[in-house]
Amino acid sequence: MSVEEYNNLFTEEVREIIKSLSDDNRLAIMIDLLLQPKGKTFTELKKDIGIPQGTLNYHLKNLFESGLINNEFIKLDNTREYSYYLPSRMGTIFFDKVLDFMEEPLKYHKIDIKEPITSPDSSPISYLTTSQYTQIATIA
C-alpha cells in the first residue's frame, strides 16, 4: 500500500486532529483545557502554558479549526463579554478514547521474563538461545 492509501484509511478530520496534536504547545493547551472543562480565558491559558500571546493565538486557532476546542463568549454582570476556551465534545471524546487505548495494555497478563513460560499442560517451554535465533533468522 502507498503512503496515500494508508493515509486515506483515516478521514480528513481524524488526520487534522492527529496533525494538530503533534505540536507540544497544542497538546499542552488541550490537556490544560481538559483539566478545567468549564473553560479558561486567553489570559489564564497564557499564564498556565507560558508562551507568548501571538504563539498562543496561533495554536488556539489551530485547535479550534480542527474541532478540538470551542470558543464561547459570556457576559458577566452587564460588563464586557469574556471569551472562554474549552474542549469541544469531539475533543473530549477523542481524548477519552486515547486514554482508554493507553490503559488497554494494563488489561493483559504481565509476563515475568525471569520465570519460564509454561505450555497449557504446565511443562516448561524452552527459550531459543541467541545462536538458535540467529540460525533461524539467517534461514528466513
Secondary structure, 3 states (H helix, E strand, C coil): CCHHHHHCCCCHHHHHHHHHCCCHHHHHHHHHHHHCCCCEEHHHHHHHHCCCHHHHHHHHHHHHHCCCEEEEEEECCCCCEEEEEEECHHHHHHHHHHHHHHHHHHHCCCCCCCCCCECCCCCECCCCCHHHHHHHHHHC
